[in-house]
Amino acid sequence: MSIDRRTLLLGIGAAMTAPLAPAFAATGKRIVSLDYASAETLISLGLPPVGVQSSDRWDRWVVEPALPDSVENIGQDLVVNLEVIAALQPDFIITTPYTEVLRHRLEIIAPVHMISVYDQSGAPLENAFRETLRLGALSGIENRAKSYLRQSDIAFAALKGHLASRPRPPVTLVNFMDDRHVRVYGKSSLYQDVLNRLGLQNAWTRPTNYWGFATVGLEELARHAPPDMHLIAFEPILDAIKPTLASSPIWRTMPVVEQSNYHVFPAVLTFGMVPSALRFASLLADYLEEQTA
């Protein structure tokens, strides 16, 4: 691929994972999010929330887009600080099916809207597109949301076109739970939807749960791993896991390890929306290009 085309593709990836110019002044909306996925979407649309749950863990699980310093930490998971939320004077509050149990307490402060990406359809990326439009409409920036999604489609298409001319080995995508177990992602996961958009094959074809993953031991992972696959693990990986893996006979004798087809990606929000899908697509395209250069 020529340098000019490479620069173009990398530029598309960077543009899609960077937030749009600030829109807050234009809309005046003050939004509190009990969900990283909605927060990353609002940031990418140029309208960061004024508060988000577990903001202190953002750089561990999300990384990009960066969380602005202006965003307040409203507490952890289901233990949110209602006083902090009230002091932020939000126009509305975003929940998920998990945090929906707090609705009756939050509605005293502001209107509550639930954003849901995972459902029985098993199509989280499609649902993320839909919910991005909904967030745009709720926030008064619907045209921005539409433009962002159009550019996202362009980015996916560009990356797919580039990869079509290169070897595309099957990949297996995991998070390490401990030194013996992983979450492996397949059908109904955001990662699977990205693989589909890029025309890539997931080596893990066994059943997954509602959220698109299965928790399996290293023995099962090795048993169902085709010899030509590439294994990709996502940060964060606990420091204690790495030396134990290095001494594990099962791990060391897996073909993917022996052939150096194992790679660690920086964190990508597992249950994210379009920004996370684009971040994963860009990281994966870069990795495959490096492997086949």
MIZAKOL-321165 format. One record per residue (C-alpha): chain; residue in three letters; residue number from 1; x, z, y. Coordinates in Angstrom, 2 decimals. Layout:
// residues N
{chain = A resn = ALA resi = NUM xx = X zz = Z yy = Y}
...
//
This chain:
// residues 293
{chain = A resn = MET resi = 1 xx = 0.00 zz = 0.00 yy = 0.00}
{chain = A resn = SER resi = 2 xx = 1.33 zz = -0.82 yy = 3.46}
{chain = A resn = ILE resi = 3 xx = 2.26 zz = 1.97 yy = 5.84}
{chain = A resn = ASP resi = 4 xx = -0.47 zz = 0.87 yy = 8.24}
{chain = A resn = ARG resi = 5 xx = -3.14 zz = 1.21 yy = 5.58}
{chain = A resn = ARG resi = 6 xx = -1.74 zz = 4.54 yy = 4.41}
{chain = A resn = THR resi = 7 xx = -1.83 zz = 5.82 yy = 7.97}
{chain = A resn = LEU resi = 8 xx = -5.42 zz = 4.65 yy = 8.27}
{chain = A resn = LEU resi = 9 xx = -6.50 zz = 6.46 yy = 5.10}
{chain = A resn = LEU resi = 10 xx = -4.71 zz = 9.67 yy = 6.04}
{chain = A resn = GLY resi = 11 xx = -6.22 zz = 9.43 yy = 9.51}
{chain = A resn = ILE resi = 12 xx = -9.71 zz = 9.15 yy = 8.05}
{chain = A resn = GLY resi = 13 xx = -9.08 zz = 12.22 yy = 5.90}
{chain = A resn = ALA resi = 14 xx = -7.78 zz = 14.22 yy = 8.84}
{chain = A resn = ALA resi = 15 xx = -10.69 zz = 13.18 yy = 11.05}
{chain = A resn = MET resi = 16 xx = -13.24 zz = 14.15 yy = 8.44}
{chain = A resn = THR resi = 17 xx = -11.82 zz = 17.64 yy = 7.92}
{chain = A resn = ALA resi = 18 xx = -11.39 zz = 18.34 yy = 11.64}
{chain = A resn = PRO resi = 19 xx = -14.30 zz = 19.66 yy = 13.74}
{chain = A resn = LEU resi = 20 xx = -15.99 zz = 17.51 yy = 16.33}
{chain = A resn = ALA resi = 21 xx = -15.61 zz = 18.36 yy = 20.00}
{chain = A resn = PRO resi = 22 xx = -17.48 zz = 21.56 yy = 20.97}
{chain = A resn = ALA resi = 23 xx = -21.23 zz = 21.07 yy = 21.33}
{chain = A resn = PHE resi = 24 xx = -22.15 zz = 24.67 yy = 22.13}
{chain = A resn = ALA resi = 25 xx = -22.39 zz = 24.13 yy = 25.87}
{chain = A resn = ALA resi = 26 xx = -24.79 zz = 21.25 yy = 25.33}
{chain = A resn = THR resi = 27 xx = -27.15 zz = 23.11 yy = 22.97}
{chain = A resn = GLY resi = 28 xx = -26.71 zz = 26.76 yy = 23.87}
{chain = A resn = LYS resi = 29 xx = -27.54 zz = 27.71 yy = 20.26}
{chain = A resn = ARG resi = 30 xx = -26.15 zz = 30.98 yy = 19.00}
{chain = A resn = ILE resi = 31 xx = -26.10 zz = 30.98 yy = 15.19}
{chain = A resn = VAL resi = 32 xx = -25.14 zz = 33.64 yy = 12.69}
{chain = A resn = SER resi = 33 xx = -24.30 zz = 32.48 yy = 9.16}
{chain = A resn = LEU resi = 34 xx = -24.29 zz = 34.56 yy = 5.99}
{chain = A resn = ASP resi = 35 xx = -22.75 zz = 31.57 yy = 4.23}
{chain = A resn = TYR resi = 36 xx = -19.32 zz = 29.93 yy = 4.40}
{chain = A resn = ALA resi = 37 xx = -20.73 zz = 26.48 yy = 3.54}
{chain = A resn = SER resi = 38 xx = -23.12 zz = 26.42 yy = 6.48}
{chain = A resn = ALA resi = 39 xx = -20.42 zz = 27.86 yy = 8.74}
{chain = A resn = GLU resi = 40 xx = -17.88 zz = 25.19 yy = 7.80}
{chain = A resn = THR resi = 41 xx = -20.53 zz = 22.54 yy = 8.44}
{chain = A resn = LEU resi = 42 xx = -21.40 zz = 23.92 yy = 11.87}
{chain = A resn = ILE resi = 43 xx = -17.71 zz = 24.08 yy = 12.79}
{chain = A resn = SER resi = 44 xx = -17.26 zz = 20.46 yy = 11.68}
{chain = A resn = LEU resi = 45 xx = -20.23 zz = 19.48 yy = 13.85}
{chain = A resn = GLY resi = 46 xx = -18.64 zz = 21.16 yy = 16.87}
{chain = A resn = LEU resi = 47 xx = -21.02 zz = 24.14 yy = 16.96}
{chain = A resn = PRO resi = 48 xx = -19.25 zz = 27.15 yy = 15.40}
{chain = A resn = PRO resi = 49 xx = -21.43 zz = 30.11 yy = 14.50}
{chain = A resn = VAL resi = 50 xx = -21.05 zz = 33.20 yy = 16.67}
{chain = A resn = GLY resi = 51 xx = -20.84 zz = 35.35 yy = 13.53}
{chain = A resn = VAL resi = 52 xx = -20.13 zz = 34.85 yy = 9.83}
{chain = A resn = GLN resi = 53 xx = -19.96 zz = 37.15 yy = 6.84}
{chain = A resn = SER resi = 54 xx = -16.50 zz = 38.00 yy = 5.47}
{chain = A resn = SER resi = 55 xx = -14.63 zz = 36.17 yy = 8.22}
{chain = A resn = ASP resi = 56 xx = -11.48 zz = 38.05 yy = 7.21}
{chain = A resn = ARG resi = 57 xx = -11.47 zz = 36.14 yy = 3.88}
{chain = A resn = TRP resi = 58 xx = -11.98 zz = 32.69 yy = 5.37}
{chain = A resn = ASP resi = 59 xx = -8.33 zz = 31.66 yy = 5.11}
{chain = A resn = ARG resi = 60 xx = -8.29 zz = 32.69 yy = 1.46}
{chain = A resn = TRP resi = 61 xx = -11.31 zz = 30.70 yy = 0.29}
{chain = A resn = VAL resi = 62 xx = -11.96 zz = 27.95 yy = 2.88}
{chain = A resn = VAL resi = 63 xx = -8.80 zz = 27.26 yy = 4.95}
{chain = A resn = GLU resi = 64 xx = -10.12 zz = 24.09 yy = 6.60}
{chain = A resn = PRO resi = 65 xx = -11.84 zz = 23.70 yy = 8.94}
{chain = A resn = ALA resi = 66 xx = -10.15 zz = 26.62 yy = 10.69}
{chain = A resn = LEU resi = 67 xx = -12.39 zz = 29.50 yy = 11.74}
{chain = A resn = PRO resi = 68 xx = -12.32 zz = 29.90 yy = 15.54}
{chain = A resn = ASP resi = 69 xx = -11.10 zz = 33.25 yy = 16.83}
{chain = A resn = SER resi = 70 xx = -14.39 zz = 33.63 yy = 18.68}
{chain = A resn = VAL resi = 71 xx = -16.38 zz = 34.04 yy = 15.45}
{chain = A resn = GLU resi = 72 xx = -17.30 zz = 37.68 yy = 14.78}
{chain = A resn = ASN resi = 73 xx = -17.17 zz = 39.30 yy = 11.35}
{chain = A resn = ILE resi = 74 xx = -20.68 zz = 40.53 yy = 10.52}
{chain = A resn = GLY resi = 75 xx = -19.79 zz = 42.33 yy = 7.27}
{chain = A resn = GLN resi = 76 xx = -19.38 zz = 41.53 yy = 3.60}
{chain = A resn = ASP resi = 77 xx = -21.79 zz = 39.70 yy = 1.30}
{chain = A resn = LEU resi = 78 xx = -25.02 zz = 41.73 yy = 1.12}
{chain = A resn = VAL resi = 79 xx = -23.59 zz = 44.60 yy = 3.17}
{chain = A resn = VAL resi = 80 xx = -23.88 zz = 43.00 yy = 6.60}
{chain = A resn = ASN resi = 81 xx = -23.81 zz = 44.97 yy = 9.85}
{chain = A resn = LEU resi = 82 xx = -27.24 zz = 44.56 yy = 11.43}
{chain = A resn = GLU resi = 83 xx = -26.08 zz = 46.16 yy = 14.68}
{chain = A resn = VAL resi = 84 xx = -23.28 zz = 43.61 yy = 15.07}
{chain = A resn = ILE resi = 85 xx = -25.67 zz = 40.76 yy = 14.30}
{chain = A resn = ALA resi = 86 xx = -28.20 zz = 42.04 yy = 16.85}
{chain = A resn = ALA resi = 87 xx = -25.49 zz = 42.40 yy = 19.49}
{chain = A resn = LEU resi = 88 xx = -24.59 zz = 38.73 yy = 19.03}
{chain = A resn = GLN resi = 89 xx = -28.15 zz = 37.79 yy = 20.11}
{chain = A resn = PRO resi = 90 xx = -28.48 zz = 34.84 yy = 17.70}
{chain = A resn = ASP resi = 91 xx = -31.11 zz = 32.17 yy = 18.14}
{chain = A resn = PHE resi = 92 xx = -31.39 zz = 32.06 yy = 14.37}
{chain = A resn = ILE resi = 93 xx = -29.67 zz = 33.31 yy = 11.21}
{chain = A resn = ILE resi = 94 xx = -28.69 zz = 31.28 yy = 8.15}
{chain = A resn = THR resi = 95 xx = -29.06 zz = 32.71 yy = 4.65}
{chain = A resn = THR resi = 96 xx = -28.66 zz = 31.33 yy = 1.13}
{chain = A resn = PRO resi = 97 xx = -30.70 zz = 32.05 yy = -2.02}
{chain = A resn = TYR resi = 98 xx = -28.18 zz = 34.85 yy = -2.71}
{chain = A resn = THR resi = 99 xx = -28.57 zz = 36.53 yy = 0.70}
{chain = A resn = GLU resi = 100 xx = -32.28 zz = 35.73 yy = 1.05}
{chain = A resn = VAL resi = 101 xx = -33.03 zz = 39.30 yy = -0.07}
{chain = A resn = LEU resi = 102 xx = -31.99 zz = 40.39 yy = 3.42}
{chain = A resn = ARG resi = 103 xx = -34.60 zz = 38.21 yy = 5.14}
{chain = A resn = HIS resi = 104 xx = -37.07 zz = 41.01 yy = 5.94}
{chain = A resn = ARG resi = 105 xx = -34.32 zz = 42.99 yy = 7.70}
{chain = A resn = LEU resi = 106 xx = -32.82 zz = 40.00 yy = 9.50}
{chain = A resn = GLU resi = 107 xx = -36.15 zz = 38.67 yy = 10.79}
{chain = A resn = ILE resi = 108 xx = -36.40 zz = 41.71 yy = 13.02}
{chain = A resn = ILE resi = 109 xx = -33.39 zz = 40.28 yy = 14.89}
{chain = A resn = ALA resi = 110 xx = -34.03 zz = 36.51 yy = 14.87}
{chain = A resn = PRO resi = 111 xx = -35.68 zz = 33.70 yy = 12.89}
{chain = A resn = VAL resi = 112 xx = -34.12 zz = 33.13 yy = 9.47}
{chain = A resn = HIS resi = 113 xx = -33.51 zz = 29.78 yy = 7.79}
{chain = A resn = MET resi = 114 xx = -32.31 zz = 29.45 yy = 4.20}
{chain = A resn = ILE resi = 115 xx = -29.84 zz = 26.67 yy = 3.36}
{chain = A resn = SER resi = 116 xx = -29.68 zz = 25.76 yy = -0.33}
{chain = A resn = VAL resi = 117 xx = -27.28 zz = 23.27 yy = -1.92}
{chain = A resn = TYR resi = 118 xx = -27.51 zz = 24.25 yy = -5.59}
{chain = A resn = ASP resi = 119 xx = -30.82 zz = 23.66 yy = -7.37}
{chain = A resn = GLN resi = 120 xx = -32.21 zz = 22.15 yy = -10.54}
{chain = A resn = SER resi = 121 xx = -31.32 zz = 18.65 yy = -9.36}
{chain = A resn = GLY resi = 122 xx = -27.64 zz = 19.28 yy = -10.17}
{chain = A resn = ALA resi = 123 xx = -26.63 zz = 17.15 yy = -7.16}
{chain = A resn = PRO resi = 124 xx = -24.91 zz = 19.51 yy = -4.69}
{chain = A resn = LEU resi = 125 xx = -23.24 zz = 16.79 yy = -2.60}
{chain = A resn = GLU resi = 126 xx = -26.51 zz = 14.93 yy = -2.10}
{chain = A resn = ASN resi = 127 xx = -28.16 zz = 18.23 yy = -1.22}
{chain = A resn = ALA resi = 128 xx = -25.31 zz = 19.03 yy = 1.18}
{chain = A resn = PHE resi = 129 xx = -25.99 zz = 15.78 yy = 3.06}
{chain = A resn = ARG resi = 130 xx = -29.66 zz = 16.73 yy = 3.32}
{chain = A resn = GLU resi = 131 xx = -28.94 zz = 20.26 yy = 4.49}
{chain = A resn = THR resi = 132 xx = -26.41 zz = 19.01 yy = 7.04}
{chain = A resn = LEU resi = 133 xx = -29.16 zz = 16.97 yy = 8.65}
{chain = A resn = ARG resi = 134 xx = -31.40 zz = 20.03 yy = 8.58}
{chain = A resn = LEU resi = 135 xx = -28.73 zz = 22.16 yy = 10.23}
{chain = A resn = GLY resi = 136 xx = -28.30 zz = 19.48 yy = 12.87}
{chain = A resn = ALA resi = 137 xx = -32.03 zz = 19.44 yy = 13.57}
{chain = A resn = LEU resi = 138 xx = -32.26 zz = 23.24 yy = 13.75}
{chain = A resn = SER resi = 139 xx = -29.28 zz = 23.37 yy = 16.10}
{chain = A resn = GLY resi = 140 xx = -30.34 zz = 20.56 yy = 18.41}
{chain = A resn = ILE resi = 141 xx = -27.46 zz = 18.26 yy = 17.37}
{chain = A resn = GLU resi = 142 xx = -29.19 zz = 16.00 yy = 14.88}
{chain = A resn = ASN resi = 143 xx = -27.44 zz = 12.86 yy = 16.18}
{chain = A resn = ARG resi = 144 xx = -24.08 zz = 14.55 yy = 15.69}
{chain = A resn = ALA resi = 145 xx = -25.03 zz = 15.41 yy = 12.13}
{chain = A resn = LYS resi = 146 xx = -26.07 zz = 11.83 yy = 11.42}
{chain = A resn = SER resi = 147 xx = -22.83 zz = 10.48 yy = 12.88}
{chain = A resn = TYR resi = 148 xx = -20.75 zz = 12.95 yy = 10.87}
{chain = A resn = LEU resi = 149 xx = -22.45 zz = 11.93 yy = 7.62}
{chain = A resn = ARG resi = 150 xx = -22.01 zz = 8.22 yy = 8.37}
{chain = A resn = GLN resi = 151 xx = -18.29 zz = 8.79 yy = 8.91}
{chain = A resn = SER resi = 152 xx = -18.17 zz = 10.86 yy = 5.73}
{chain = A resn = ASP resi = 153 xx = -19.61 zz = 7.96 yy = 3.75}
{chain = A resn = ILE resi = 154 xx = -16.98 zz = 5.68 yy = 5.28}
{chain = A resn = ALA resi = 155 xx = -14.21 zz = 8.10 yy = 4.30}
{chain = A resn = PHE resi = 156 xx = -15.41 zz = 8.38 yy = 0.69}
{chain = A resn = ALA resi = 157 xx = -15.68 zz = 4.59 yy = 0.43}
{chain = A resn = ALA resi = 158 xx = -12.19 zz = 4.07 yy = 1.88}
{chain = A resn = LEU resi = 159 xx = -10.61 zz = 6.54 yy = -0.52}
{chain = A resn = LYS resi = 160 xx = -12.47 zz = 5.03 yy = -3.48}
{chain = A resn = GLY resi = 161 xx = -11.31 zz = 1.54 yy = -2.51}
{chain = A resn = HIS resi = 162 xx = -7.72 zz = 2.69 yy = -2.23}
{chain = A resn = LEU resi = 163 xx = -7.71 zz = 4.48 yy = -5.58}
{chain = A resn = ALA resi = 164 xx = -9.35 zz = 1.53 yy = -7.36}
{chain = A resn = SER resi = 165 xx = -6.01 zz = -0.31 yy = -7.33}
{chain = A resn = ARG resi = 166 xx = -4.05 zz = 2.56 yy = -8.86}
{chain = A resn = PRO resi = 167 xx = -3.92 zz = 4.32 yy = -12.25}
{chain = A resn = ARG resi = 168 xx = -6.69 zz = 6.93 yy = -12.37}
{chain = A resn = PRO resi = 169 xx = -5.99 zz = 9.49 yy = -15.09}
{chain = A resn = PRO resi = 170 xx = -8.82 zz = 11.87 yy = -16.05}
{chain = A resn = VAL resi = 171 xx = -8.59 zz = 15.23 yy = -14.29}
{chain = A resn = THR resi = 172 xx = -9.64 zz = 18.74 yy = -15.21}
{chain = A resn = LEU resi = 173 xx = -10.39 zz = 21.14 yy = -12.35}
{chain = A resn = VAL resi = 174 xx = -10.08 zz = 24.90 yy = -12.75}
{chain = A resn = ASN resi = 175 xx = -9.90 zz = 28.27 yy = -11.04}
{chain = A resn = PHE resi = 176 xx = -7.92 zz = 30.95 yy = -12.90}
{chain = A resn = MET resi = 177 xx = -10.00 zz = 34.06 yy = -13.51}
{chain = A resn = ASP resi = 178 xx = -7.10 zz = 35.88 yy = -15.22}
{chain = A resn = ASP resi = 179 xx = -4.12 zz = 34.87 yy = -17.35}
{chain = A resn = ARG resi = 180 xx = -6.36 zz = 33.89 yy = -20.29}
{chain = A resn = HIS resi = 181 xx = -9.54 zz = 32.48 yy = -18.74}
{chain = A resn = VAL resi = 182 xx = -10.49 zz = 29.76 yy = -16.28}
{chain = A resn = ARG resi = 183 xx = -13.56 zz = 28.42 yy = -14.62}
{chain = A resn = VAL resi = 184 xx = -13.61 zz = 24.74 yy = -15.43}
{chain = A resn = TYR resi = 185 xx = -15.82 zz = 22.46 yy = -13.33}
{chain = A resn = GLY resi = 186 xx = -18.02 zz = 19.65 yy = -14.58}
{chain = A resn = LYS resi = 187 xx = -21.58 zz = 18.42 yy = -14.34}
{chain = A resn = SER resi = 188 xx = -23.61 zz = 19.88 yy = -11.44}
{chain = A resn = SER resi = 189 xx = -20.51 zz = 20.92 yy = -9.46}
{chain = A resn = LEU resi = 190 xx = -19.53 zz = 19.73 yy = -6.00}
{chain = A resn = TYR resi = 191 xx = -16.19 zz = 18.63 yy = -7.48}
{chain = A resn = GLN resi = 192 xx = -17.95 zz = 16.43 yy = -10.04}
{chain = A resn = ASP resi = 193 xx = -19.96 zz = 14.75 yy = -7.30}
{chain = A resn = VAL resi = 194 xx = -16.75 zz = 14.00 yy = -5.43}
{chain = A resn = LEU resi = 195 xx = -15.18 zz = 12.51 yy = -8.56}
{chain = A resn = ASN resi = 196 xx = -18.25 zz = 10.30 yy = -8.91}
{chain = A resn = ARG resi = 197 xx = -17.96 zz = 9.14 yy = -5.31}
{chain = A resn = LEU resi = 198 xx = -14.29 zz = 8.26 yy = -5.84}
{chain = A resn = GLY resi = 199 xx = -14.80 zz = 6.53 yy = -9.18}
{chain = A resn = LEU resi = 200 xx = -12.70 zz = 9.08 yy = -11.07}
{chain = A resn = GLN resi = 201 xx = -13.17 zz = 10.62 yy = -14.51}
{chain = A resn = ASN resi = 202 xx = -13.59 zz = 14.30 yy = -15.25}
{chain = A resn = ALA resi = 203 xx = -11.87 zz = 15.16 yy = -18.53}
{chain = A resn = TRP resi = 204 xx = -14.21 zz = 18.15 yy = -18.98}
{chain = A resn = THR resi = 205 xx = -17.48 zz = 16.78 yy = -20.37}
{chain = A resn = ARG resi = 206 xx = -18.72 zz = 19.91 yy = -22.10}
{chain = A resn = PRO resi = 207 xx = -21.73 zz = 21.92 yy = -20.84}
{chain = A resn = THR resi = 208 xx = -21.61 zz = 23.79 yy = -17.56}
{chain = A resn = ASN resi = 209 xx = -23.97 zz = 26.27 yy = -15.94}
{chain = A resn = TYR resi = 210 xx = -26.37 zz = 25.98 yy = -12.99}
{chain = A resn = TRP resi = 211 xx = -23.41 zz = 26.21 yy = -10.61}
{chain = A resn = GLY resi = 212 xx = -21.44 zz = 23.47 yy = -12.34}
{chain = A resn = PHE resi = 213 xx = -18.78 zz = 25.45 yy = -14.19}
{chain = A resn = ALA resi = 214 xx = -18.03 zz = 27.04 yy = -17.56}
{chain = A resn = THR resi = 215 xx = -15.80 zz = 30.06 yy = -18.11}
{chain = A resn = VAL resi = 216 xx = -13.52 zz = 29.39 yy = -21.07}
{chain = A resn = GLY resi = 217 xx = -10.31 zz = 30.70 yy = -22.61}
{chain = A resn = LEU resi = 218 xx = -7.07 zz = 28.77 yy = -22.48}
{chain = A resn = GLU resi = 219 xx = -7.47 zz = 28.03 yy = -26.20}
{chain = A resn = GLU resi = 220 xx = -10.75 zz = 26.19 yy = -25.61}
{chain = A resn = LEU resi = 221 xx = -9.37 zz = 24.41 yy = -22.57}
{chain = A resn = ALA resi = 222 xx = -6.42 zz = 23.19 yy = -24.65}
{chain = A resn = ARG resi = 223 xx = -8.65 zz = 22.22 yy = -27.58}
{chain = A resn = HIS resi = 224 xx = -10.81 zz = 19.91 yy = -25.47}
{chain = A resn = ALA resi = 225 xx = -8.09 zz = 18.50 yy = -23.22}
{chain = A resn = PRO resi = 226 xx = -7.22 zz = 14.81 yy = -23.71}
{chain = A resn = PRO resi = 227 xx = -3.44 zz = 14.29 yy = -23.79}
{chain = A resn = ASP resi = 228 xx = -3.43 zz = 12.01 yy = -20.72}
{chain = A resn = MET resi = 229 xx = -5.35 zz = 14.33 yy = -18.40}
{chain = A resn = HIS resi = 230 xx = -4.03 zz = 15.95 yy = -15.24}
{chain = A resn = LEU resi = 231 xx = -4.88 zz = 19.62 yy = -14.76}
{chain = A resn = ILE resi = 232 xx = -5.56 zz = 20.79 yy = -11.21}
{chain = A resn = ALA resi = 233 xx = -5.94 zz = 24.47 yy = -10.36}
{chain = A resn = PHE resi = 234 xx = -7.10 zz = 25.74 yy = -6.99}
{chain = A resn = GLU resi = 235 xx = -5.66 zz = 28.57 yy = -4.98}
{chain = A resn = PRO resi = 236 xx = -5.99 zz = 31.48 yy = -4.72}
{chain = A resn = ILE resi = 237 xx = -4.17 zz = 32.37 yy = -7.93}
{chain = A resn = LEU resi = 238 xx = -3.24 zz = 36.02 yy = -8.31}
{chain = A resn = ASP resi = 239 xx = 0.52 zz = 36.54 yy = -8.31}
{chain = A resn = ALA resi = 240 xx = 0.26 zz = 38.57 yy = -11.52}
{chain = A resn = ILE resi = 241 xx = -1.14 zz = 35.55 yy = -13.39}
{chain = A resn = LYS resi = 242 xx = 1.78 zz = 33.19 yy = -12.83}
{chain = A resn = PRO resi = 243 xx = 4.54 zz = 34.98 yy = -14.79}
{chain = A resn = THR resi = 244 xx = 2.13 zz = 35.72 yy = -17.65}
{chain = A resn = LEU resi = 245 xx = 1.21 zz = 32.03 yy = -17.86}
{chain = A resn = ALA resi = 246 xx = 4.85 zz = 31.06 yy = -17.91}
{chain = A resn = SER resi = 247 xx = 5.37 zz = 33.15 yy = -21.05}
{chain = A resn = SER resi = 248 xx = 2.14 zz = 32.13 yy = -22.81}
{chain = A resn = PRO resi = 249 xx = 2.73 zz = 29.98 yy = -25.93}
{chain = A resn = ILE resi = 250 xx = -0.70 zz = 28.40 yy = -25.58}
{chain = A resn = TRP resi = 251 xx = -0.05 zz = 27.46 yy = -21.97}
{chain = A resn = ARG resi = 252 xx = 3.52 zz = 26.26 yy = -22.46}
{chain = A resn = THR resi = 253 xx = 2.61 zz = 23.97 yy = -25.37}
{chain = A resn = MET resi = 254 xx = -0.34 zz = 22.27 yy = -23.71}
{chain = A resn = PRO resi = 255 xx = 0.54 zz = 18.56 yy = -23.28}
{chain = A resn = VAL resi = 256 xx = -0.51 zz = 18.66 yy = -19.66}
{chain = A resn = VAL resi = 257 xx = 2.10 zz = 21.37 yy = -19.01}
{chain = A resn = GLU resi = 258 xx = 4.81 zz = 19.80 yy = -21.16}
{chain = A resn = GLN resi = 259 xx = 4.32 zz = 16.49 yy = -19.33}
{chain = A resn = SER resi = 260 xx = 4.31 zz = 18.16 yy = -15.88}
{chain = A resn = ASN resi = 261 xx = 0.78 zz = 16.95 yy = -15.19}
{chain = A resn = TYR resi = 262 xx = -0.25 zz = 20.34 yy = -13.87}
{chain = A resn = HIS resi = 263 xx = -0.65 zz = 20.87 yy = -10.13}
{chain = A resn = VAL resi = 264 xx = -1.97 zz = 23.60 yy = -7.83}
{chain = A resn = PHE resi = 265 xx = -4.12 zz = 22.58 yy = -4.87}
{chain = A resn = PRO resi = 266 xx = -4.64 zz = 24.75 yy = -1.81}
{chain = A resn = ALA resi = 267 xx = -8.01 zz = 26.46 yy = -1.64}
{chain = A resn = VAL resi = 268 xx = -11.15 zz = 24.33 yy = -1.36}
{chain = A resn = LEU resi = 269 xx = -14.48 zz = 26.11 yy = -0.94}
{chain = A resn = THR resi = 270 xx = -15.95 zz = 25.83 yy = -4.43}
{chain = A resn = PHE resi = 271 xx = -19.58 zz = 26.03 yy = -3.33}
{chain = A resn = GLY resi = 272 xx = -19.07 zz = 24.29 yy = -0.01}
{chain = A resn = MET resi = 273 xx = -20.82 zz = 21.39 yy = 1.67}
{chain = A resn = VAL resi = 274 xx = -19.60 zz = 18.05 yy = 3.03}
{chain = A resn = PRO resi = 275 xx = -16.43 zz = 19.38 yy = 4.74}
{chain = A resn = SER resi = 276 xx = -15.23 zz = 20.89 yy = 1.45}
{chain = A resn = ALA resi = 277 xx = -16.09 zz = 17.71 yy = -0.44}
{chain = A resn = LEU resi = 278 xx = -14.03 zz = 15.66 yy = 2.02}
{chain = A resn = ARG resi = 279 xx = -11.15 zz = 18.13 yy = 1.87}
{chain = A resn = PHE resi = 280 xx = -11.08 zz = 17.92 yy = -1.93}
{chain = A resn = ALA resi = 281 xx = -11.34 zz = 14.12 yy = -1.88}
{chain = A resn = SER resi = 282 xx = -8.42 zz = 13.83 yy = 0.52}
{chain = A resn = LEU resi = 283 xx = -6.23 zz = 16.28 yy = -1.43}
{chain = A resn = LEU resi = 284 xx = -7.01 zz = 14.51 yy = -4.70}
{chain = A resn = ALA resi = 285 xx = -6.32 zz = 11.04 yy = -3.31}
{chain = A resn = ASP resi = 286 xx = -2.98 zz = 12.22 yy = -1.91}
{chain = A resn = TYR resi = 287 xx = -2.06 zz = 13.79 yy = -5.24}
{chain = A resn = LEU resi = 288 xx = -2.92 zz = 10.70 yy = -7.30}
{chain = A resn = GLU resi = 289 xx = -1.00 zz = 8.49 yy = -4.91}
{chain = A resn = GLU resi = 290 xx = 2.07 zz = 10.70 yy = -5.26}
{chain = A resn = GLN resi = 291 xx = 1.78 zz = 10.65 yy = -9.07}
{chain = A resn = THR resi = 292 xx = 1.57 zz = 6.86 yy = -9.28}
{chain = A resn = ALA resi = 293 xx = 3.92 zz = 5.89 yy = -6.46}
//
